[in-house]
Amino acid sequence: MENKLENEIGSAKWNELGPQLAKDCIIIVSSQLSLSEVASQIAEDNTETVQGWIAEGVISKPSEEDIQRWGKENPKFMCIIVKPFLLAQLPS
């Protein structure tokens, strides 16, 4: 599944993610992790792994500080949708 999801990764500027931000469905993925691996684990409902990443702080909702900073800087993110979430990662 991870290889299939790898092909579905796209890119978007932060300001293009407004609808997803309004729905509170954006998950930020640290550059320490593979975006396709995180997508795969969420799609497969691997709760233990995902909860471990949350506890480690390598996946999270964007903070208010992040939202404000990225709103000004408008960086490009690598993105993939795993309903109902949009996973976003700043390129390293």
Backbone torsions as a table, in degrees:
resi	resn	phi	psi	omega
1	MET	NA	-36.8	-177.8
2	GLU	-59.1	-41.4	179.5
3	ASN	-64.3	-39.7	178.2
4	LYS	-62.5	-43.8	-178.8
5	LEU	-68.1	-31.6	178.3
6	GLU	-54.7	-38.1	-179.0
7	ASN	-74.4	-12.3	-178.8
8	GLU	-96.4	-0.7	-179.9
9	ILE	-73.7	132.1	177.4
10	GLY	-127.9	-169.4	178.4
11	SER	-132.8	154.0	178.3
12	ALA	-157.5	146.2	173.5
13	LYS	-74.8	150.5	-177.6
14	TRP	-52.2	-44.5	-176.3
15	ASN	-66.4	-14.5	175.6
16	GLU	-81.0	-10.3	-175.8
17	LEU	-95.3	13.3	-178.8
18	GLY	-52.7	-46.6	-179.8
19	PRO	-60.7	-39.9	179.1
20	GLN	-70.5	-36.6	177.5
21	LEU	-63.7	-41.4	179.0
22	ALA	-62.6	-31.5	178.9
23	LYS	-86.5	-1.9	179.7
24	ASP	57.6	42.8	-177.7
25	CYS	-118.1	14.2	178.9
26	ILE	-88.9	133.0	173.1
27	ILE	-118.6	125.5	178.3
28	ILE	-90.2	130.1	-178.7
29	VAL	-109.6	126.2	178.4
30	SER	-62.2	150.8	177.2
31	SER	-68.9	-7.6	175.7
32	GLN	-70.4	-19.3	-177.1
33	LEU	-112.6	157.0	173.2
34	SER	-81.1	126.6	179.9
35	LEU	-59.3	-40.8	-179.5
36	SER	-68.8	-32.9	177.7
37	GLU	-67.7	-43.7	178.2
38	VAL	-62.1	-44.9	178.3
39	ALA	-58.7	-43.4	-179.6
40	SER	-63.1	-44.5	-178.9
41	GLN	-66.6	-36.4	177.2
42	ILE	-69.9	-44.1	180.0
43	ALA	-61.8	-34.7	-179.9
44	GLU	-87.0	4.3	178.0
45	ASP	56.1	42.8	178.6
46	ASN	-83.8	79.5	-173.2
47	THR	-57.7	-42.9	-176.9
48	GLU	-60.1	-47.2	179.8
49	THR	-64.8	-46.6	-178.2
50	VAL	-63.1	-43.5	178.2
51	GLN	-63.5	-35.5	176.1
52	GLY	-62.3	-43.1	178.2
53	TRP	-64.8	-39.4	177.6
54	ILE	-62.6	-45.9	180.0
55	ALA	-61.5	-35.6	179.1
56	GLU	-77.7	-13.9	-179.8
57	GLY	79.4	18.8	-179.5
58	VAL	-94.2	-8.9	165.5
59	ILE	-134.7	140.7	-177.5
60	SER	-166.5	166.6	169.4
61	LYS	-73.6	151.0	177.2
62	PRO	-66.6	138.7	177.6
63	SER	-77.3	163.9	176.2
64	GLU	-58.8	-39.0	178.4
65	GLU	-61.8	-45.1	177.5
66	ASP	-60.1	-46.8	-177.7
67	ILE	-58.4	-44.9	180.0
68	GLN	-67.2	-45.7	-179.0
69	ARG	-63.1	-47.0	-178.6
70	TRP	-69.0	-28.9	175.7
71	GLY	-62.4	-35.1	178.5
72	LYS	-80.6	-42.9	-174.7
73	GLU	-82.7	-29.1	-178.7
74	ASN	50.5	55.3	-179.3
75	PRO	-71.4	161.8	176.2
76	LYS	-90.0	132.7	178.2
77	PHE	-113.2	148.8	165.7
78	MET	-84.7	134.8	-172.1
79	CYS	-136.5	151.9	171.3
80	ILE	-149.9	143.1	178.4
81	ILE	-97.9	127.5	170.0
82	VAL	-129.1	94.7	-171.5
83	LYS	-49.4	132.3	8.4
84	PRO	-94.5	14.5	-173.1
85	PHE	-101.4	155.9	167.4
86	LEU	-116.1	117.3	178.7
87	LEU	-91.3	132.7	-176.7
88	ALA	-132.6	141.0	-178.0
89	GLN	-143.5	131.4	173.4
90	LEU	-71.3	133.1	177.4
91	PRO	-61.6	144.9	179.9
92	SER	-77.9	NA	NA
